[in-house]
Amino acid sequence: MTKENASMDSYTADKIQVLEGLEGIRKRPSMYIGSTDYHGLHHLVYEVMDNSIDEALAGYCDYIRITIHRDGSVSIEDNGRGIPVDIHKRFGKPALEVIMTTLHSGGKFSGDVYKVSGGLHGVGVAVVNALSEWLEVEVRRDGKIYRQRYERGRPGPLEIVGETSQRGTKVRFKPDPLIFESVEFNREMISKRTRELAFLNSNVTFELLDERNGSHEIFRYEGGLPSFVEHLNRGKRVLHSPPIHLKKGKNGVVVEVALQYNDGYNENIYTYANNISTIEGGTHLVGFKSALTKVANEYLKKVGKENVRLSGEDVREGLTAVISVMLPDPQFEGQTKTKLGNSEVKGIVESIVSEELGYYFEENPKVAEEILTKAEIASRAREAARKARELTRKKNSLDGAPLPGKLADCTEKNPSRAELYIVEGDSAGGSAKQGRDRQFQAVLPLRGKILNVEKARLEKILKNSEIQSLITALGCGIGEDFDIEKLRYGKVIIMTDADVDGSHIRTLLLTFFYRYMRPLIEAGCVYIAQPPLFRVKKGKIERYAFSEEELDRLVGELGESGISVQRYKGLGEMNPEQLWETTMNPRKRVMYRVTVEDAAIAD
Ligand code: 0RA
């Protein structure tokens, strides 16, 4: 500061301080709004909306209209009390101007006006002002309409422009193109947030207008969180209706939860703290999960199933839930500041949900049965899959595992040049081993026994020793552990007989790949060999036919006299040379590359 500045009166000094504050926001916008891309841009809209929502939470506002204007500005209008315009004692200027030009870190105005402070990360509308080319605010209050315009945060005069019997605030701003990468608003994004806020604030009507194309949406969900859950579950088969709904306050924290199960396997939980979407979860989510698991297990105990023990994952299979907490001083943590950190919230949510959900289950035993039956099935499936995985992991223990004894490996170690033939039966396996080019072709014979488990559940199939050999030979693991980088062969070729058994084994293998190694199919690594069905011989001429039609053509070509036709019932009937010539020699063979659709059909 210069000497002159230092000697200025306190009002001017305040003004300088304010401008320095707003200058700081303009210098480091990302510190306040996360980024200057379209996320940051829309953040401005959400910030102003949150201020209006605060009025609604305080019980003074039930209507909010958002308009995207043709000139690139957005306005947010509410019917709340209107921002106060009287002279602020400490600052000696209108409260409106103080609000528009002062950073309120954390709890706005140290909590004297708002019990629950919303505002995205509580940065305040001054941030929007600082990052706007211009901003106009209109306040309806005390029978008058007040207006003030700001340019890059600098205030013009506060004027009275008319009279009114209404109350409310309208903030219209045009984001500064010097700050943002793009200043074009996306209606979809604003619409999504508006819908979300409408679910979370069931007493408020929202209107969204886009003057650029004349579109107009109204959001009002008197059903609140249960409607939100129904919306998320739309198109799904639900286990019970309506959603379970509970709401209760404790120690100044209000907890509201709606949940409903569908017959799928996904877990879909949305969490909010003071209307802010906590994408990274936090203490409210932890408390909820813990309560849900506890209540489910307690209920099972009560109905005499002490021996069943459900895990959290079991209980959350097919669950759609929305959790909303309101608290006086939210702490946001995590990478994107969307994780609720207040430690006291965990216990509060846990005790409220335990108690209320416990009552609900007692009063609605049919719903409880539906939910718990599903969780029990989930539990059994998870247990079986875990055991199977352990089994294959042990045998596989990924890298250092010994290769199966039946595998005749190739010398080539570069997977992109190596091939694995999966062959049905030991005798065909023998021919393939002798006929192959051992430089790049490996052979793994599978015994017909694999057929016995065809109808078994997949968990059982995983225990099958033939399948385990296959997993070990491929080296890339299965399911969540699948890693295509570890795949030992770039081509995996299924070679089975052209009969019913052969087709069963092929189907089973495809199903297995589809369920446990889908990326292998997606990468185009799985093939089906096409062995010939007939051998036609006449004198020294020897030819092969892969179909009846081809056979007819060949016979016609060669002439019928002195011709001998052999029909191959199985690969085993071919000698090693024949197998090489017809099915394994890359220069002559015909192979079919398996697509995901093929495998899905097999499944
Ligand atoms: C400070 C104090 C009061 C209301 C507001 C701010 C207020 C801010 C915004 C921002 C958008 N819409 C708003 N509506 C109100 C309380 C005023 C009173 O006690 O009358």
Residues whose N, C-alpha, C, O or C-beta is under 5 A from the ligand:
A	BS01	0RA	V48 N51 S52 E55 G80 R81 G82 I83 P84 V113 T169
